Amino acid sequence: MKGISMFLIALYPFIVFGNNKQPNIEPLMTSFIACDASFFSQIHKSQNELVDYGIVDDIHSEQTIITVKNRNNRNQNYREFSKPMSYKSLSITGYYDSVLKLGKYGDYYFWGFIVNNSVNEIKADLDFLTWQELEKDTIYSANAQIRYEKDDLTTWHQNSSTVSGVKTIPTKGTVEKILLVEKTPEKTLLICSIQGFLPPKLLSTIRPDLETDSLAN
């Protein structure tokens, strides 16, 4: 009996801590903040670390996506992780993916994370970004950019006048891209938004996950 007890004591650190290892999601968050296709490439690179969270779905050899049941339905446009991911002091509990298509008023695509922290806590952990207040204690933006109709697919300009979501309509022919922290009645979101009048080729360069997903249509 004594020998068994000593054996279990020796194994205790591995039993207690062996399954609690957190993946290094620094590269994932860095790519996400860029609000472009590099995020999906990084998910693919990190998929072995992320598989325990029940969040990755392959589409082909170089891209990986996180799916939701229906990005057009507000009750089905999110996916809870099997357990929270940690980034600095943040607890990331799910993925959010929403689409609004408003015809002559443009299209609006939102994707990112559900975070179990306050808006101020998220801003504090991402203090290397310059945050602009859109609604006090509720919505803040960073990395706001705009593309004009005659620009090529890779050209973006700084945009200090962007307002999130559908509260203002982008000028005809323009596309806006922005990182948002938003407190909603149900959850706190850290999300990217691309909105306005998007040529299909531009959309596919930023959101390659939409190309093979019928929910985007």
Order of alpha helices (4+ residues) and beta strands (2+ residues): alpha-alpha-alpha-alpha-beta-beta-beta-beta-beta-alpha-beta-beta-beta-beta-beta-alpha
